[in-house]
Amino acid sequence: MTSIEQLENWLKRPEGINLEFKEAKNKFDSREDLPDYCAAISNEGGGKLILGVNSKGFIVGTKAFQGSDHKLSHELLTKLKIRIDVEEIIYSQSRVLIFHIPSREFGQIVKSTGAYKYPMRAGESLVEMDLATMKTILSETEQDFSAKIVYGLKLSDLDEDALSNFKTKWSEKTRRDDYLTFENDKMLRSIGLLTDEGLNYASLILFGKKEKIDKILPGSEIIFEWRQESAKVSYDFRRNWREPFFKIYDSIWETIDARNLRYPFQDGLFQREVYAFNEKSIREAVLNAVAHRNYTINNQSIFIKASSENFVIESPGGLPVGITQENILHKTYWRNRCIAEIFEKAGLVERSGQGMDDIFGNTIKEGKGLPDLSKSDAFSVQLSISSQ
């Protein structure tokens, strides 16, 4: 809620890329001008669009959207895919309408439905975004959350079984038996999870004791539900893991495999079989979800729903910057690079990041059609693989 004092402070400021005044005494074009200005301000880092104020900062009042201003937030969300809060204020008996416009997402451009496709500010005018600005925005990279230090996290907060499981995998991958004898602090420093500043989030997610994950990062959880029929609302079986990943990665597959179905088929003179859940594909899907999910969304977990019809895994956060459903098979990007590098050291993933390619290849070869990513959006990635 904006105070009168805050409004007065805005009125004293000159207009700029993050603050726009419009008289709009009687109306304001909702088809072109409104989405264009909102998108442009968002593309410039967010700010305010204020109707009922002239270019000199004097309040003149506005009748624009009178009686329908409560619908504007939803309409703009539909058009621009960003939430813009709209606030009506009565100041000195004059009506003012304030649009609170958030900044664009990192590495993404807000597309308008108005006269401009990708608007931005140039002085007092709106213009089409130039290629150089587009390239600069699209080349932005997200900060690796998994590499951030968890201040206060200690070696004693890590799970011995998880650490031991990784040592075994690491030793097997590198054919270095001496890795099995490394003390935990030496091992963690060698793989980049421990520095002089402390342990990072990757160490918590992959090796942290359950009570520490519960306290610091409860969203680091995988939930599995089984339904005999995918359309059922209630599940027939449910299990959740909020534990270090290197302690549970085999348990996840074993839980899914316990409900696996075998489909025999005749191939010439030979009888062969296809399983509902291909182990490599399922493991790759889980690893992708753990390495790619957005851990700053701490009130959501990785969700697996399996049935005799399909396998669906959903992870919080949209596709990483620069990755689309169209280029996902040939463009590599790790949102949590530190986690991905540990998976590579353990031999769980390829360094080239071909997990999705393997999932598509296996699913096609088994005659199950194409994996489906169409239900993914800006808030989650949902991968569906047919079981039949």
C-alpha positions as CSV (number, residue, x, y, z in Angstrom):
1,M,0.0,0.0,0.0
2,T,1.5,3.3,-1.1
3,S,1.4,6.1,1.4
4,I,0.7,9.7,0.5
5,E,4.2,10.6,1.6
6,Q,5.7,8.0,-0.9
7,L,3.5,9.3,-3.7
8,E,4.6,12.9,-3.0
9,N,8.3,11.7,-3.1
10,W,7.7,10.2,-6.6
11,L,6.0,13.4,-7.8
12,K,9.2,15.4,-6.9
13,R,11.4,13.1,-9.0
14,P,11.9,13.7,-12.8
15,E,10.5,11.1,-15.1
16,G,13.0,8.4,-16.2
17,I,13.3,4.9,-17.4
18,N,11.8,3.6,-14.1
19,L,9.1,6.3,-13.5
20,E,6.5,7.4,-16.0
21,F,3.7,10.0,-15.5
22,K,0.7,10.1,-17.8
23,E,-2.2,12.6,-17.6
24,A,-4.8,10.2,-18.9
25,K,-7.5,12.6,-17.7
26,N,-10.3,10.7,-19.3
27,K,-8.9,7.4,-20.7
28,F,-5.7,5.5,-21.4
29,D,-5.2,3.1,-24.3
30,S,-5.3,-0.4,-22.8
31,R,-4.7,-2.2,-26.1
32,E,-1.3,-0.7,-27.1
33,D,0.0,2.0,-24.7
34,L,-0.6,0.2,-21.4
35,P,1.1,-3.1,-22.3
36,D,3.9,-1.3,-24.1
37,Y,4.7,1.0,-21.2
38,C,4.5,-1.8,-18.6
39,A,6.7,-4.1,-20.7
40,A,9.3,-1.3,-21.4
41,I,9.5,-0.3,-17.7
42,S,9.9,-4.0,-16.8
43,N,12.6,-4.5,-19.4
44,E,14.4,-1.5,-17.8
45,G,14.5,-3.0,-14.4
46,G,10.9,-2.3,-13.1
47,G,9.3,0.9,-11.8
48,K,6.1,2.8,-11.7
49,L,3.6,4.0,-14.2
50,I,1.3,6.6,-12.7
51,L,-1.8,7.9,-14.4
52,G,-3.4,11.2,-13.4
53,V,-0.1,13.1,-13.2
54,N,1.2,15.4,-15.9
55,S,4.8,15.5,-17.1
56,K,5.7,18.2,-14.6
57,G,4.6,16.0,-11.6
58,F,1.3,17.8,-10.9
59,I,-1.7,15.7,-10.1
60,V,-4.6,16.3,-12.6
61,G,-6.6,13.2,-11.8
62,T,-7.7,10.4,-14.1
63,K,-11.0,8.7,-15.1
64,A,-9.1,5.9,-16.9
65,F,-10.3,2.4,-16.0
66,Q,-12.7,3.8,-13.5
67,G,-14.7,0.8,-12.1
68,S,-12.5,-1.7,-13.9
69,D,-9.1,-1.1,-12.4
70,H,-9.5,-4.3,-10.3
71,K,-9.3,-6.3,-13.6
72,L,-6.1,-4.8,-14.9
73,S,-3.7,-6.9,-13.0
74,H,-5.2,-10.1,-14.4
75,E,-5.4,-8.7,-17.9
76,L,-1.7,-7.6,-17.9
77,L,-0.6,-11.0,-16.4
78,T,-2.4,-12.7,-19.4
79,K,-0.8,-10.4,-21.9
80,L,2.7,-9.9,-20.5
81,K,3.2,-13.0,-18.3
82,I,4.3,-10.8,-15.3
83,R,2.3,-9.7,-12.3
84,I,1.6,-6.0,-12.1
85,D,-0.2,-4.7,-9.0
86,V,-2.6,-1.8,-9.7
87,E,-3.4,0.6,-6.9
88,E,-6.0,3.5,-6.8
89,I,-5.3,6.5,-4.6
90,I,-7.4,9.5,-3.9
91,Y,-5.1,12.6,-3.4
92,S,-6.6,16.0,-2.8
93,Q,-9.9,14.7,-4.2
94,S,-8.1,13.6,-7.4
95,R,-7.9,10.0,-8.5
96,V,-4.5,8.6,-9.2
97,L,-3.8,5.1,-10.6
98,I,-0.4,3.5,-9.8
99,F,1.0,0.5,-11.7
100,H,3.7,-1.3,-9.7
101,I,5.8,-3.0,-12.4
102,P,8.4,-5.7,-11.4
103,S,11.7,-6.1,-13.2
104,R,12.0,-8.7,-16.0
105,E,13.4,-12.1,-15.0
106,F,17.2,-12.5,-15.3
107,G,18.2,-13.2,-18.9
108,Q,14.6,-12.7,-20.2
109,I,12.8,-10.0,-22.2
110,V,9.2,-9.1,-21.5
111,K,7.3,-9.2,-24.8
112,S,4.4,-6.8,-25.3
113,T,1.1,-7.2,-27.1
114,G,0.9,-3.6,-28.1
115,A,2.5,-1.6,-30.9
116,Y,6.0,-2.8,-30.0
117,K,7.1,-6.4,-29.7
118,Y,10.0,-5.8,-27.3
119,P,9.7,-2.2,-26.1
120,M,12.3,-0.2,-24.2
121,R,12.7,3.4,-23.2
122,A,14.8,5.9,-25.3
123,G,14.6,9.3,-23.5
124,E,10.9,10.1,-23.2
125,S,9.9,7.8,-26.0
126,L,9.2,4.1,-26.4
127,V,11.2,2.3,-29.1
128,E,11.7,-1.2,-30.3
129,M,14.6,-2.9,-28.5
130,D,17.8,-3.0,-30.5
131,L,19.7,-6.2,-31.2
132,A,22.7,-5.2,-29.0
133,T,20.5,-4.7,-26.0
134,M,18.7,-8.0,-26.7
135,K,22.0,-9.9,-26.9
136,T,23.2,-8.3,-23.7
137,I,20.0,-9.4,-21.8
138,L,19.9,-12.9,-23.3
139,S,23.5,-13.5,-22.5
140,E,23.0,-12.9,-18.8
141,T,23.7,-15.9,-16.7
142,E,22.1,-17.0,-13.5
143,Q,24.2,-17.1,-10.4
144,D,24.9,-20.7,-9.3
145,F,22.8,-21.1,-6.1
146,S,24.5,-24.4,-5.3
147,A,27.9,-22.7,-5.1
148,K,26.8,-20.2,-2.5
149,I,28.2,-20.6,1.0
150,V,25.9,-21.8,3.8
151,Y,27.4,-19.9,6.7
152,G,27.3,-22.0,9.9
153,L,27.2,-25.4,8.1
154,K,29.9,-27.7,9.6
155,L,31.5,-31.0,8.6
156,S,29.6,-32.6,11.5
157,D,26.4,-31.6,9.8
158,L,27.1,-33.9,6.8
159,D,25.8,-37.5,6.6
160,E,28.6,-40.2,6.7
161,D,26.7,-42.6,4.5
162,A,26.1,-40.1,1.8
163,L,29.8,-39.1,1.9
164,S,30.9,-42.7,1.7
165,N,28.6,-43.4,-1.2
166,F,30.1,-40.5,-3.2
167,K,33.7,-41.7,-2.4
168,T,32.9,-45.1,-3.8
169,K,31.4,-43.7,-7.0
170,W,34.2,-41.2,-7.4
171,S,36.8,-43.9,-6.9
172,E,35.1,-46.2,-9.4
173,K,34.8,-43.4,-12.0
174,T,38.4,-42.3,-11.8
175,R,39.9,-45.7,-11.0
176,R,41.6,-44.1,-8.0
177,D,41.5,-46.4,-5.0
178,D,43.2,-43.8,-2.8
179,Y,40.2,-41.6,-3.0
180,L,38.5,-44.0,-0.6
181,T,41.0,-43.1,2.1
182,F,40.5,-39.3,1.8
183,E,39.3,-37.6,5.0
184,N,36.0,-35.8,4.5
185,D,37.5,-32.3,4.6
186,K,40.2,-33.3,2.0
187,M,37.6,-34.9,-0.3
188,L,35.2,-31.9,-0.1
189,R,38.0,-29.4,-0.8
190,S,39.2,-31.6,-3.8
191,I,35.7,-31.5,-5.4
192,G,35.1,-27.8,-4.7
193,L,32.4,-28.0,-2.0
194,L,34.6,-26.7,0.9
195,T,36.6,-23.5,0.8
196,D,38.1,-21.2,3.5
197,E,34.7,-19.5,3.6
198,G,32.9,-22.7,4.4
199,L,30.6,-25.4,2.9
200,N,28.2,-24.5,0.1
201,Y,24.6,-25.4,-0.7
202,A,25.7,-28.3,-3.0
203,S,27.2,-30.0,0.1
204,L,24.0,-29.5,2.0
205,I,21.8,-30.8,-0.8
206,L,24.0,-33.8,-1.7
207,F,25.5,-34.7,1.7
208,G,23.7,-32.8,4.5
209,K,22.0,-34.6,7.4
210,K,18.2,-34.7,7.3
211,E,17.8,-32.4,10.3
212,K,20.0,-29.8,8.6
213,I,18.0,-30.0,5.3
214,D,14.8,-29.7,7.3
215,K,16.0,-26.6,9.0
216,I,17.9,-24.8,6.2
217,L,16.4,-26.0,2.8
218,P,13.2,-27.9,3.3
219,G,12.3,-27.5,-0.3
220,S,15.2,-29.9,-1.1
221,E,12.9,-32.8,-1.2
222,I,11.6,-35.5,-3.7
223,I,8.0,-36.7,-3.4
224,F,6.8,-39.9,-5.2
225,E,3.2,-40.9,-5.7
226,W,2.0,-44.0,-7.4
227,R,-1.5,-44.4,-8.9
228,Q,-2.8,-47.5,-10.6
229,E,-4.6,-45.1,-13.0
230,S,-3.2,-41.7,-13.8
231,A,-6.6,-40.0,-13.7
232,K,-7.2,-40.9,-10.0
233,V,-7.2,-38.0,-7.6
234,S,-6.0,-40.0,-4.6
235,Y,-2.7,-41.9,-4.7
236,D,-2.3,-45.6,-4.0
237,F,1.2,-45.2,-2.6
238,R,3.3,-42.2,-1.5
239,R,6.8,-41.7,-0.3
240,N,9.0,-38.6,0.3
241,W,12.7,-38.1,0.7
242,R,14.1,-35.1,2.4
243,E,17.6,-36.5,2.8
244,P,21.1,-36.0,1.2
245,F,20.8,-37.1,-2.4
246,F,23.8,-39.4,-2.3
247,K,22.0,-41.4,0.3
248,I,18.7,-41.8,-1.5
249,Y,19.5,-41.9,-5.3
250,D,19.3,-45.7,-5.4
251,S,16.3,-45.8,-3.1
252,I,14.3,-43.5,-5.5
253,W,14.9,-45.8,-8.4
254,E,14.2,-49.0,-6.3
255,T,10.8,-47.5,-5.2
256,I,9.8,-46.8,-8.8
257,D,11.1,-50.1,-10.1
258,A,9.1,-52.0,-7.5
259,R,6.0,-50.9,-9.5
260,N,7.5,-51.5,-12.9
261,L,5.5,-53.4,-15.6
262,R,7.0,-55.7,-18.2
263,Y,5.7,-55.6,-21.8
264,P,6.8,-58.6,-23.8
265,F,6.8,-58.4,-27.7
266,Q,7.9,-60.6,-30.6
267,D,10.9,-59.5,-32.6
268,G,11.1,-62.0,-35.4
269,L,12.1,-65.3,-33.9
270,F,12.9,-63.7,-30.5
271,Q,10.7,-62.6,-27.7
272,R,11.9,-59.4,-26.1
273,E,10.6,-57.1,-23.4
274,V,10.2,-53.4,-22.7
275,Y,9.6,-52.1,-19.2
276,A,7.2,-49.3,-18.4
277,F,10.0,-47.4,-16.6
278,N,13.4,-47.4,-18.3
279,E,16.0,-47.2,-15.6
280,K,18.4,-45.0,-17.5
281,S,15.7,-42.6,-18.5
282,I,14.2,-42.4,-15.0
283,R,17.5,-41.9,-13.3
284,E,18.4,-39.2,-15.9
285,A,15.1,-37.4,-15.3
286,V,15.7,-37.3,-11.5
287,L,19.3,-36.1,-11.9
288,N,18.1,-33.4,-14.3
289,A,15.5,-32.2,-11.8
290,V,18.0,-32.1,-8.9
291,A,20.6,-30.3,-11.0
292,H,18.3,-27.8,-12.7
293,R,15.6,-27.0,-10.2
294,N,15.4,-23.5,-8.7
295,Y,16.3,-23.9,-5.0
296,T,15.3,-20.4,-4.1
297,I,11.7,-21.6,-4.4
298,N,11.9,-23.2,-1.0
299,N,8.2,-24.0,-0.5
300,Q,8.0,-26.5,-3.4
301,S,9.6,-29.9,-3.9
302,I,10.5,-32.1,-6.9
303,F,7.3,-34.1,-7.5
304,I,7.1,-37.5,-9.2
305,K,3.8,-39.0,-10.3
306,A,3.9,-42.5,-11.8
307,S,1.2,-44.8,-13.1
308,S,0.8,-47.7,-15.5
309,E,0.2,-45.0,-18.2
310,N,3.0,-42.5,-17.7
311,F,5.9,-41.1,-15.6
312,V,5.7,-37.4,-14.7
313,I,8.4,-35.4,-12.9
314,E,7.9,-31.7,-12.1
315,S,10.6,-29.5,-10.6
316,P,10.3,-25.9,-9.3
317,G,11.4,-23.0,-11.5
318,G,11.1,-22.7,-15.3
319,L,13.6,-23.8,-17.9
320,P,17.0,-22.2,-17.3
321,V,17.9,-19.0,-19.2
322,G,18.4,-19.6,-22.9
323,I,16.8,-23.1,-22.8
324,T,13.5,-23.7,-24.6
325,Q,11.5,-26.7,-25.5
326,E,12.7,-26.3,-29.0
327,N,16.5,-26.3,-28.3
328,I,16.6,-28.5,-25.2
329,L,18.1,-31.5,-27.0
330,H,21.1,-29.6,-28.4
331,K,21.8,-26.8,-26.0
332,T,23.5,-27.5,-22.6
333,Y,23.1,-25.4,-19.5
334,W,23.3,-26.3,-15.8
335,R,21.3,-24.0,-13.4
336,N,23.3,-25.5,-10.5
337,R,26.7,-26.1,-12.1
338,C,28.3,-27.1,-8.8
339,I,25.8,-30.0,-8.3
340,A,26.1,-31.0,-12.0
341,E,29.9,-31.2,-11.6
342,I,29.7,-33.5,-8.6
343,F,27.3,-35.7,-10.5
344,E,29.9,-35.9,-13.3
345,K,32.7,-36.7,-10.9
346,A,30.6,-39.6,-9.5
347,G,29.9,-40.8,-13.0
348,L,26.1,-40.2,-12.7
349,V,25.9,-37.8,-15.7
350,E,27.8,-37.0,-18.8
351,R,29.8,-33.7,-18.7
352,S,28.3,-32.8,-22.1
353,G,24.9,-32.8,-20.5
354,Q,23.2,-35.3,-22.8
355,G,20.7,-36.6,-20.3
356,M,17.6,-35.2,-22.1
357,D,19.0,-36.6,-25.3
358,D,19.2,-40.0,-23.8
359,I,15.7,-39.8,-22.4
360,F,14.3,-38.9,-25.8
361,G,16.4,-41.6,-27.5
362,N,15.4,-44.4,-25.1
363,T,11.7,-43.5,-25.2
364,I,11.6,-43.4,-29.0
365,K,13.5,-46.7,-29.4
366,E,11.0,-48.4,-27.0
367,G,8.1,-47.3,-29.1
368,K,6.6,-45.0,-26.5
369,G,6.5,-41.8,-28.6
370,L,8.0,-38.5,-27.6
371,P,8.6,-37.3,-24.1
372,D,6.3,-34.3,-23.4
373,L,7.5,-30.9,-22.0
374,S,4.4,-28.9,-23.1
375,K,3.0,-28.4,-19.6
376,S,6.2,-26.6,-18.5
377,D,5.8,-22.9,-17.8
378,A,7.7,-20.0,-16.2
379,F,7.3,-21.5,-12.7
380,S,8.0,-25.2,-13.2
381,V,9.4,-27.8,-15.6
382,Q,7.2,-30.8,-16.2
383,L,8.5,-33.8,-18.1
384,S,6.1,-36.6,-19.0
385,I,7.3,-40.0,-20.3
386,S,4.8,-42.6,-21.6
387,S,4.9,-45.9,-19.7
388,Q,3.2,-47.8,-22.5
